[in-house]
Amino acid sequence: MILYYQTHSPFARKALVFAHEVGIADRLKVIHHETSPTLRNASVYAENPLGKVPVLLRPDGEPIFDSDVICDFLDTLHDGPKLIPERGEARWQALRLQAVAQGLAQTGIGLRWETERRPELLRYEPLADGFREKIEATYDWLEASLDDDALNIGHVALATALSWMAFRDLPSFRGRTRLTRWFDAFEKRPSMLATPLSGETHD
Ligand SMILES: N[C@@H](CCC(=O)N[C@@H](CS)C(=O)NCC(=O)O)C(=O)O
């Protein structure tokens, strides 16, 4: 299988960390693609009409995206413990944590547009403030409610989101001690060490 990837994407890294965690990363050929809303990548568009990575190309099936769906598919390819619990409250907890982590990374991307990527004259400070508020509220929520004993899709999504927030110098979570302790431990996992973030966004 081929994974269309980006070395500085939290979402692409989430899919790859997931593959490492379930022991099937060696079945993926990882190909880096630069893509952004202002830099069209024809190869990515050929597989995903949204022009975004990650995309998983399967030998016997259509390409799949986004990272949520790719992880769901990867979880069907191994016989170990599932990272997406199949039923019960554990399932809703895992999917909710994933949703929060996805939203956090997406909000970080929005804030980066408002503070760095968009030409200065086109930036809108109230929008940047709104994004900051969501990020801080999410950190507080995580500090209060993260299940730091479990390991599921939500934890993979969260670790890759937080790592990217730090990589891009976005508002820091490090004032929250429980969240920070959990993240620092997670970042030492082989799956995270094997997938370092690098590179600049090209617009
Ligand atoms: N919800 C998607 C988000 C994917 C996404 O936004 N990827 C970014 C890289 S971080 C991208 O490819 N951006 C290019 C674009 O928006 O055109 C996922 O979880 O896979």
The ligand as an ORCA input file, in Angstrom:
! r2SCAN-3c Opt
* xyz 0 1
  N      -9.417     15.823      7.974
  C      -8.246     15.538      7.188
  C      -7.343     16.761      7.134
  C      -6.206     16.578      6.136
  C      -5.450     17.871      5.912
  O      -5.944     18.981      6.189
  N      -4.223     17.739      5.395
  C      -3.425     18.899      5.091
  C      -1.980     18.699      5.508
  S      -1.845     18.991      7.237
  C      -3.435     19.114      3.600
  O      -3.228     18.177      2.843
  N      -3.683     20.354      3.193
  C      -3.706     20.684      1.808
  C      -4.919     21.501      1.455
  O      -5.702     21.852      2.368
  O      -5.069     21.800      0.287
  C      -7.512     14.326      7.777
  O      -7.690     14.045      8.960
  O      -6.812     13.612      7.029
*
